[in-house]
C-alpha cells in the first residue's frame, strides 16, 4: 500500500520534461538578464583562484585561521586602493591639463617634419593631412560631454570594482564550504564521477596559470633585453612592466608600448645616434615585433605544450575570442576549451557505455598524474577523489 502511495505521488514523464524545460529556459533568461554581471564574477573567480595558493599556504603551513588570512589580504587590498586614490585623485585635474598642453606642444613640433613629403619607392607621400588643428584637437579633450562621459564611466568602474572585491572576498573566505556544497548537489549515482571531473578540470586551470606565468617571464626577459639593446632608459623596468601586463591580452602590451614610446620620445636613446622621433618608431617596432612573436608563435607553443593542445587550436581559440567576444573571453578560452574537452569525453564515454576512467590514474589531459600535479592540487586545497 505504501509503495502504491509513493508511486501515485511520483511525477509523470511529461511533468519531469516540462519542469526540465522550464528550468533551462529560466537559467538562459537569467544569464541573458545578468550578462553584465558575468564579467565581474569571472574576474572575481580568477582573482580568488590566483590568490588561493597563498591563502592555503598561510593557513596550512603557518597554521593561521583561513578567515583571518583572507580578511588581512582583503583589507590590505582595500588599503592599497584607498591610498592610491588619496595620492592620485588631487593631482588628476592638473595632470589632465598638463597632458593637453603637452599634446599641443608635440603636435606643433610635428607640424614641420610632417609638412615635408616623404619619398617612398619613387612616390611622394604628403603627411600634413594626418595632423589636425592643435586647437581643435585639444578642444576635443575638454568638451563637457566628454568630461561627463569620463566621470560616468569612472563611477561605473568603481561600482564594478567594489563588486569584484566583495565577491572575491566571499569566494576566498568560504570556498571550501562552497565547493563541497556544489559537489554535494550532484546525484548520488554520479557523485564520485563529479568529484573526479572537478579535480581534472581544476588541474587544467592550474596548468593554464603555470603556462601564463612562463609566458610572463619569457616576455618580460625578452622585452627587457630588447629595450636595453636599443638604449631605452629604464629597460629593466619596462621588462618587468611588459611581463606583468602580458596577462591582459592586447590591452596590457599596448599600455606598456605606449609608456615606452612616451619615454623614448622625451628621453631618447642612451647610445643610438638618431633623433627622438625615429627612436620612438624603433621602440614601437620593437614592442610590436615582440607582441607579434608572442601571439603567432610563443603563446601557442607554451600553452600547447603545457595543456597538451595543438598550437593551432590555441592560436585560433584566442584570436577568434578576441575578434568575436572580447578580451575577457580570450583570457579564459584556453582552460575553458580544456575543461569542455574533459567533460565532453566523459559524456561521450557514458553515452557509449565506456568506462571513462580506464586509464588509471589520469589527469585532466590524459597523461599520468605526477608528483608535481599532486603538489599543485595540495597547494590549491583540493581533496583527493578517493
N, C-alpha and C positions, 0 to 999 in steps of 0.2 A: 504494500500500500504506500509506504514511504517512498519507494522507488518510483511508483507511478506519479505521486505528487511532484517529485523532483523533475520527472520528465515533462509533466504538464507545465511546469514553470520555466522550462528551457526555451530559448529563443529559436524561432524558425530560421531557416537558411536565408529567407528573404529579409527578415529583420536584421540579421547579422550583416548581410551585404549592404543593406540600407544604412546601417549605423557606420560601417566602414567608409562608405562613400561620403556620408555627411562629415565624418571626421577628417577625411582627406581634403574635402572642399574647405572646411574651416581652417585647417592648417595652411593651405595655399592662400586663402584670403588674409589670414593673419600675417603671413610672411610678406605678402604684397603691401599690406597696410603699414607694416613696420619696417619696410625696406631701408628707410633712412637710419634705422637703429642697428641694422645688421653690421655696418662698417665699424662703428664704435665697439660693439660687442666682440667682433672678431679681433680688433686691436687689443681689447682688454684680455681676451683669452690668450693671445700671443704674448703679451707682456707678462701675464701670470705664468705662462709656460716657461718663459725665459728666466724669470726670477725664482721659480720654484726650486731649482737645484740649490741656490744659495739658502733658501728657507729651510730646505731639508738638511743641508749641511750644518747649519747652526742648531737646528732642533735635535738632530740625532748625534752629531759629533760633540757639540758643545753643551748638549743637554739643556738648551734653553726651551721654554714652552713656545709652541708654534704661534699662539695668539699674540704673545709679546714680541716675537721676532717680526711678524707681519705688521704689527702696529708701529714698531720702530721704523721699518722700511717705508711704510705709508706716510708717517709723519715727517720723515726725512725728505721724501719726495715733495710733499707739500711745502716744507720749509724752503727747499731749493727754488720751487716755482714762485713762492711769495717773495723771496729775496731777489730773484731776477726781475720780478715785476716792480719791486720798490726801487731797484737800481736803475732800470732802463725806462720805466714809464715817464719820469720827469724830463728825460732828455730826448724822448722820441720826437716831439714837435720841432725842437731845434735841429735834430738830425735830418728830419724831412726837409726843412728849409735849406740846410746845407747841401743836401743831396740835389735838390732842384737847381741851386746855384752852380753846383759842380757839373751837372749835366749841361747847363747853359755854357759853361766855360769850355767843356770838352767839345761841344758842337761848334763853337766859334773856332777852336783850334783845328777842327777837321774841315772847316769850310775851304781853306786854301788848298790843302792837298787834294780834296775831292773835286775841286774846280778844274784840276788838270786831267785831261783824258788819259786813260791807260791804254797802252799798246799791247795787244794780245793776238798773236798769230796773224799779224798784219792788219788787224782791225782796231779801230779806236772806240773805246767804251767810255762814255761820259757818266760819271758817278755823282755829279752835283744834284741830280734829280732825286737821289736817295735821301737827301738831307732836307728835313722840313725846316720851317722858320723857327728859330730858337724860342721866340716869344710865344708862338702858337703851341710849340711842344711843351714848354714849361707850364703854360696855362692849362693844358690837359691834365696836369697832375694836381692842380689846386681847384678844380671845379667843385662846387658844393655837392653835386650828385655823386661825384667820385669819392669825395671825403665821406659822405653819408654811407655809401656802399661799403667803404673800407671799415667804418665803425660798426655797421650792422654785421658784416662778415666776421669781424673780430669778436663781437658779442656772441654770435652763434658758435664760433670755435671754442670760446671759453666755456660755454654750456656743455659742449660735447666733451671737452677735456675733463670737466667735472664728472660727467657720466663715466668716462673711461677710468678715471682714478677710483671712483667709488666701486665700480664693478670689479676692477682689478683687485681691490682690497677684499671684497667679499669672496671672490674666487680663491684667492690665496688663503684666506682665513679658513674657509670651510671646504676646500677642495676634496680632502679625503672623505668627508661625510657626503658631499655632493656626488662624488664618484661612486661610492657604494650605493647611494640611493638610486642613481641612474641604472647601475648594473642590476640591482635587485628588482627593477621594473620588468626585466626580461622574463619571459615564461619559463617555467621550471624545466621543460623538456629541452631547452636550448641555453640554459643559464651558463653551463660550462663553456659552450662554444662562444657565447657573447664575451665572456671574460678573456678567452684566448684571443678573440678578434681584437678586443680592446688593447691587449698587450702588444699585438703585432702592429696595429695602427699607430700606437704610441711610439713604437720602435722606429717606424718610418719618419715621424716628425722629429725624433731625436737625431736621426741620421741627416735629415734636412738641415737642422740647426748646425750640426757639425760641418756639413758642406758649406753652409753660408759663412761660418767662421773661417774656414780655409780660404774662401773667396776674398773675404775682407782682408785677411793677412796678405795674400798674394797681390791684390790690387793696391793696398797701402804701400807695400815694399816697391812694387814697380813704379807707382806714381812718385814716391819719394826719390828713387834713383833717377827717374826721367827728369824730374824738376831740378835735381842737383846737376844733372848733365847739361842742362841749358842755362844754368845760373839763376834760377828763380829764387829770390830771397825767401827764407823760411821753408826750404824744401822738405825737411823732416816733418814740420808741422802740417804741410799740405799732404804729405803721405799719410799721416795719421788721420787727417780730416777726410781724405778720399776713402780710406779704409772704413771709417766709422759710418760715413754716409752711403756706402755702397749697398747697404741693406735696403735702402729706399730706391727701388728701381727708377731709372730715368731722372727723377727729381734730385736724388742725392748727388749723383755725378754732375748734374747740371749746376747745382748750387756750388759745389767745390770748384768747378771750372770757372764760374762767374767770379768767385772771390779771387781765384788765381789770376784771372785776366785783369781785374782791377789792380792787384798788386803789381803785375807785370807792366801795366800802362803807366803807373805813377812812379814805380821804383826802378824799372828797367832791369836788364840782366847784370849779374855780378861780373861777367867777363866777356860776353859776346859783344863784338863791336857793331851793334845795329841800333837803330832808333827804338824808342819805347813802343811806337806803333807796330813796327814789324815784329818786335819781341812779343807783343801781345798776341799777334797772329800765330807765332810759333808756339806759345803756351796753349792757346786754344786748340791748335792742331794736335799737340801732344796729348791733351786730355781726350779729344775726340778719337784719336788713334787707340788709346788705352781702352776707352769705352767700347769701340768697335771690336777690338780684340776680345774683350770680355764677353760681349753679347754673342758674337758669332762662334767663338772657339772655346774660351776659357770656362764660362759658366756651363755650357752644355757638357763639356768634358768632366768638370769637377762634380757637378750634380749627377751626371750619368754614372760615373764611377762610384759615387757614394751611395746612390739609391738603386744601382744596377738597372738603369734605364738606358735606352739608346740615346745618344746625344741629339739626334734629330727630333725625338719625341720631346725632349726638354726644350729645345730651341723653338719648335712650333708651338708648344703649350704656352711658353712665356710670351712670345711675340703675338700670338693670337689673343691672349688675355689682355695684353696692353692695348691692342687695337680695338677689341670688342667690349671689354668690361672695365678697363682701368687698372691703376697701379695696385689697388688693394687686392684684387683677384689675382693679379700676376704674382704678388708676393707669396701667395699660398697655393698656387695652382699645382706646383710640383708635388708637395706632400699630399694634396687632395687627389691627384691622379694616382699616386701610390696607394693611398687608402682605398680609393674606389676599386683599384685592381684587386686588392686583397679581398674586399667584400664581394666583388663580382665573382672571383674564383671560388669563394666559399659557397655562394648561392648556386653557381654552376655545378659544383660537386654535389650539393644537396639535391638539386633537381634531377641529376642523373644517378642519384643514389651511390655516389662515390665518397669514400671516406676522405674528408678534406685534410686530415691530419696524418696521412700515410707516412710522410717524411718526418721522422722524429729525431731530434727536436728541430723545428724550423722557426725562423723569424719572419718578419713581415715580407721579406723579399725572396724567401725560399732558400736561403743559404743557412748553413749550420750556425746555431747560436754560439757566439764566442764569449770569452770571459769579459771582453770589453762591453758587449751588449748587456751582460748581467750587471756589470758595474754601472752603466748608464741607467739601467732600469732602477737600480737601487738609489741612484742619485735623484731620480725623478719621483721617488716614493712609490714605485709600482710594486704591487704584490704579486707573488707567484700565482699562476693559474692552477697549480696542482692543489 
